[in-house]
Amino acid sequence: MSAMLCRALLALGLSVLGILAAEEPLTDKSSAAKVLALYQKTLAAAQKDPPAPGAVICIGSSHMQFWKSVRADLAPLTVHNYGIGGSRMTQAEEYFIDNLAIAFKPRAVILYEGSNDINAGTQPSTVLASFQRLHRKLHAALPEARLYVLGVVPSPGKRFEKFAELKQVNELLRAECASQPWMKFIDTTTPLLGADGQPREELFKPDDIHMVPAGYAVWKSVIAPVIVPIEKPFEKAK
């Protein structure tokens, strides 16, 4: 096989991998290669059409990636969503905060991570340690930037069996955010639970961990009242 043909097949394979990563919902069970392929695809798109400095940038796993209504939900803010399905806090710390956020000089970052960490058996203290490194990177590079951290989604099914660990991660993130005036934790967990303490099934896809639009409407109801009033004064007049 010629070298040229080998290179063509390799390029085709990477292209297909990127398409698969973009189209299928990625979770903690997805291979690291698929998560990396989606990250590279997202990064390339962002670099090709970069956000103007001073925007609000969203990073995180599939719950963030699938928040398709984020711009309307947080209007009139200028928002760019660079969610990467299947990702964990470690990847947000190692890759996303530098290359999908800091590189574009946002005035604020909205972070959602934790679901895949918990389900993969990562200790809450380890999630916290990754988050600490992430927010220190952000503040060192952009000391005026604000960071909003969303509570972990209480997905139904087997994931809810680790609700105790979910609550512990939330508590650690909440306490860490309270230690700095430029960070804020938003409880997006409790509103997704019913009076019985179980996930509200109508907010999730059947037999799936991901939310339907009604779930994101709940997100909007708790996120927008916190973020929009703070960020609106910084929005550039159009």
C-alpha positions as CSV (number, residue, x, y, z in Angstrom):
1,M,0.0,0.0,0.0
2,S,1.4,3.4,-1.0
3,A,2.3,6.0,1.6
4,M,-0.2,8.4,-0.1
5,L,-3.0,5.8,0.2
6,C,-2.1,5.2,3.9
7,R,-2.3,8.9,4.6
8,A,-5.7,9.1,2.8
9,L,-7.1,6.2,4.8
10,L,-5.8,7.7,8.1
11,A,-7.4,11.0,7.3
12,L,-10.7,9.3,6.4
13,G,-10.6,7.4,9.7
14,L,-10.1,10.5,11.7
15,S,-12.9,12.3,9.8
16,V,-15.3,9.4,10.5
17,L,-14.3,9.3,14.1
18,G,-15.0,13.0,14.4
19,I,-18.4,12.6,12.8
20,L,-19.3,9.7,15.1
21,A,-18.2,11.7,18.2
22,A,-20.3,14.6,17.1
23,E,-23.4,12.7,16.3
24,E,-23.7,10.0,19.0
25,P,-24.3,11.0,22.7
26,L,-21.0,10.5,24.5
27,T,-20.9,9.4,28.1
28,D,-18.3,8.2,30.6
29,K,-18.5,4.8,28.7
30,S,-17.3,6.4,25.5
31,S,-13.7,5.9,24.6
32,A,-11.2,8.7,25.3
33,A,-10.5,8.8,21.6
34,K,-14.1,9.7,20.8
35,V,-14.1,12.4,23.4
36,L,-10.8,13.8,22.1
37,A,-12.1,13.7,18.5
38,L,-15.2,15.8,19.5
39,Y,-12.9,18.2,21.5
40,Q,-10.6,18.6,18.5
41,K,-13.6,19.1,16.1
42,T,-15.1,21.7,18.5
43,L,-11.8,23.5,19.0
44,A,-11.2,23.7,15.2
45,A,-14.6,25.2,14.7
46,A,-14.1,27.7,17.5
47,Q,-10.7,28.7,16.1
48,K,-12.1,29.1,12.6
49,D,-14.9,31.4,13.9
50,P,-13.6,32.6,17.2
51,P,-15.9,34.5,19.7
52,A,-15.1,38.1,20.3
53,P,-13.3,38.8,23.6
54,G,-15.7,39.5,26.4
55,A,-18.3,36.8,25.6
56,V,-19.7,34.2,27.9
57,I,-18.3,30.7,27.2
58,C,-19.9,27.4,28.2
59,I,-17.8,24.3,28.7
60,G,-18.6,20.9,30.1
61,S,-20.0,17.5,29.2
62,S,-23.0,16.3,27.3
63,H,-25.6,18.1,29.5
64,M,-23.9,21.3,28.4
65,Q,-23.4,20.2,24.8
66,F,-27.1,19.5,24.4
67,W,-28.2,22.9,25.8
68,K,-29.1,24.0,22.4
69,S,-31.4,26.8,23.6
70,V,-28.7,28.4,25.7
71,R,-28.4,31.6,23.7
72,A,-32.2,32.2,23.8
73,D,-32.3,31.2,27.5
74,L,-29.6,33.6,28.5
75,A,-30.6,36.5,26.1
76,P,-29.4,39.2,25.6
77,L,-26.0,37.8,26.6
78,T,-23.5,36.8,23.9
79,V,-23.0,33.1,24.7
80,H,-20.9,30.4,23.0
81,N,-21.4,26.7,23.9
82,Y,-18.4,24.4,23.6
83,G,-19.7,21.4,25.5
84,I,-18.0,18.1,24.9
85,G,-20.0,14.9,25.5
86,G,-18.3,12.2,27.6
87,S,-15.9,14.6,29.2
88,R,-14.9,14.8,32.9
89,M,-13.6,17.5,35.2
90,T,-10.0,16.4,34.5
91,Q,-10.4,17.1,30.8
92,A,-12.1,20.4,31.5
93,E,-9.1,21.3,33.6
94,E,-6.4,20.0,31.3
95,Y,-7.8,21.1,27.9
96,F,-11.1,23.0,27.9
97,I,-10.4,25.9,30.3
98,D,-7.2,26.8,28.4
99,N,-8.1,26.2,24.8
100,L,-11.9,26.6,24.7
101,A,-12.2,29.4,27.2
102,I,-9.0,31.4,28.3
103,A,-7.8,31.5,24.7
104,F,-10.8,33.6,23.7
105,K,-10.7,35.9,26.7
106,P,-14.3,35.6,27.9
107,R,-15.7,37.8,30.7
108,A,-17.4,34.8,32.2
109,V,-17.4,31.0,32.0
110,I,-20.2,28.6,32.7
111,L,-19.0,25.1,33.7
112,Y,-20.9,21.8,33.9
113,E,-18.9,18.7,34.8
114,G,-19.2,15.9,37.4
115,S,-21.8,13.5,36.0
116,N,-19.3,11.3,34.1
117,D,-16.7,11.6,36.9
118,I,-19.2,10.2,39.5
119,N,-20.5,7.4,37.3
120,A,-16.9,6.3,36.5
121,G,-16.1,6.0,40.2
122,T,-14.0,9.1,40.6
123,Q,-13.8,10.2,44.2
124,P,-15.6,13.6,45.0
125,S,-12.3,14.9,46.5
126,T,-10.6,14.2,43.1
127,V,-13.3,16.1,41.2
128,L,-12.7,19.0,43.6
129,A,-9.0,18.9,43.1
130,S,-9.4,19.1,39.3
131,F,-11.9,21.9,39.7
132,Q,-9.5,23.8,42.0
133,R,-6.8,23.6,39.3
134,L,-9.3,24.7,36.7
135,H,-10.4,27.8,38.5
136,R,-6.9,28.8,39.5
137,K,-5.9,28.6,35.8
138,L,-8.8,30.9,34.8
139,H,-8.2,33.4,37.5
140,A,-4.4,33.6,36.8
141,A,-5.0,34.2,33.1
142,L,-8.1,36.4,33.4
143,P,-8.4,37.8,36.9
144,E,-11.6,39.8,36.0
145,A,-13.4,36.8,34.6
146,R,-16.3,35.3,36.5
147,L,-17.0,31.5,36.8
148,Y,-20.5,30.0,37.2
149,V,-20.6,26.3,38.2
150,L,-23.8,24.2,37.7
151,G,-24.9,21.5,40.1
152,V,-24.7,17.9,38.8
153,V,-27.8,16.6,36.9
154,P,-29.5,13.8,38.9
155,S,-30.1,11.5,35.9
156,P,-32.5,8.6,36.5
157,G,-31.6,4.9,36.3
158,K,-28.4,3.4,37.6
159,R,-26.7,6.8,37.8
160,F,-29.1,7.8,40.6
161,E,-27.7,5.0,42.7
162,K,-24.7,7.3,43.2
163,F,-26.8,10.2,44.4
164,A,-24.9,10.3,47.7
165,E,-21.7,10.9,45.7
166,L,-23.5,13.5,43.6
167,K,-24.5,15.4,46.6
168,Q,-21.0,15.3,48.0
169,V,-19.6,16.7,44.8
170,N,-22.2,19.5,44.8
171,E,-21.3,20.3,48.4
172,L,-17.6,20.5,47.7
173,L,-18.1,22.7,44.6
174,R,-20.5,25.0,46.4
175,A,-18.1,25.5,49.3
176,E,-15.2,26.1,46.9
177,C,-17.2,28.7,44.9
178,A,-18.2,30.4,48.1
179,S,-14.5,31.0,48.9
180,Q,-14.0,33.5,46.0
181,P,-16.3,36.4,45.1
182,W,-15.8,35.8,41.4
183,M,-17.2,32.3,41.5
184,K,-20.8,31.3,42.0
185,F,-22.4,27.8,42.4
186,I,-25.9,27.4,40.9
187,D,-28.1,24.6,42.2
188,T,-29.4,23.0,39.1
189,T,-29.8,19.6,40.9
190,T,-32.8,20.2,43.3
191,P,-35.2,21.6,40.7
192,L,-34.8,18.4,38.6
193,L,-36.1,16.3,41.6
194,G,-39.7,15.6,42.5
195,A,-41.3,15.9,45.9
196,D,-40.4,12.2,46.4
197,G,-36.7,13.0,46.0
198,Q,-36.5,11.1,42.7
199,P,-35.6,12.5,39.3
200,R,-38.6,14.0,37.5
201,E,-39.0,11.5,34.7
202,E,-40.8,14.0,32.4
203,L,-37.6,16.0,32.3
204,F,-35.5,13.2,30.9
205,K,-35.5,11.1,27.7
206,P,-37.0,7.6,28.2
207,D,-34.3,5.2,29.4
208,D,-31.6,7.8,29.0
209,I,-29.5,10.1,31.2
210,H,-30.1,13.2,29.1
211,M,-32.7,15.9,29.5
212,V,-35.5,16.8,27.1
213,P,-36.3,20.5,26.4
214,A,-38.5,20.6,29.5
215,G,-35.4,19.8,31.5
216,Y,-33.5,22.7,30.0
217,A,-36.5,24.9,30.7
218,V,-35.9,24.1,34.3
219,W,-32.2,25.0,33.9
220,K,-33.2,28.3,32.4
221,S,-35.5,29.0,35.3
222,V,-32.7,28.8,37.8
223,I,-29.7,29.8,35.8
224,A,-30.9,32.9,33.9
225,P,-32.1,34.8,37.1
226,V,-28.6,34.4,38.5
227,I,-26.4,35.0,35.4
228,V,-28.3,37.5,33.3
229,P,-28.5,40.3,35.8
230,I,-24.8,40.1,36.6
231,E,-23.6,39.8,33.0
232,K,-26.0,42.1,31.2
233,P,-24.3,45.3,32.2
234,F,-21.1,44.0,30.6
235,E,-22.9,43.2,27.3
236,K,-21.6,45.4,24.5
237,A,-24.2,47.5,22.8
238,K,-25.0,46.1,19.3
